[in-house]
Amino acid sequence: MPEISTIEGRLNKIVEDSNLNIQEFAERIGVDRGQFGKVLKGTMGNTLKQILEISSQFGVRTGWILEGEEPMHTKEKSGAFQLPDSLLTQLRNEIETLKINLQRISDLVPLEQEESSFQEVTFSRSPLGKTQKTGKR
C-alpha cells in the first residue's frame, strides 16, 4: 500500500485502486505515460488540470489529492471506479461474439435429440434382373 502522506503517495494509491496500469491511467487522464510516471515518482510536478481530471475520472476529492483531507472519494462516485471506455468496448464486442458463436452452435446441435428411427432396407434382384428395395420401419 502506498504511503499517502504526500501528493505522489496519494496519486499512487489512486492508480493502485483503479486497477489500471500506469499507461492506461495516463491515457485516461490525457497525459503522456512518461510524464505521469515522473509525477508518481515526485521528480516532476503535476498540473491543476491533471488533478482535476483525476478527481473527475476517479471520483476522488481534490482536497484529498492535494492535502490528504478526508474523505477520499466524492459522494457521487462512492469510491467506485469506472472501467476505461476502451475496455468496455472490448468487453461488449467479446460478449456479442460469444452470443453469435453460441447461436451458431445451437443451430448445429439441437438441444434435444429425438430418437432416430432406423429403417431396415434390403435389396434383392427380381427374376427379371431389376433391383428391388424392400424395407421395414
C-alpha positions, 0 to 999 in steps of 0.5 A: 500500500502506498504511503499517502502522506504526500501528493505522489503517495496519494496519486499512487494509491489512486492508480493502485485502486483503479486497477489500471496500469500506469499507461492506461491511467495516463491515457485516461487522464490525457497525459503522456505515460512518461510524464505521469510516471515522473509525477508518481515518482515526485521528480516532476510536478503535476498540473491543476488540470491533471488533478482535476481530471483525476478527481473527475475520472476517479471520483476522488476529492481534490482536497484529498489529492492535494492535502490528504483531507478526508474523505477520499472519494466524492459522494457521487462516485462512492469510491467506485471506479469506472472501467476505461471506455476502451475496455468496455468496448472490448468487453461488449464486442467479446460478449456479442461474439460469444452470443453469435458463436453460441447461436451458431452452435445451437443451430448445429446441435439441437438441444434435444435429440429425438430418437432416430428411427432406423429403417431396415432396407434390403435389396434383392434382384427380381427374376427379371434382373431389376433391383428391388428395395424392400424395407421395414420401419 
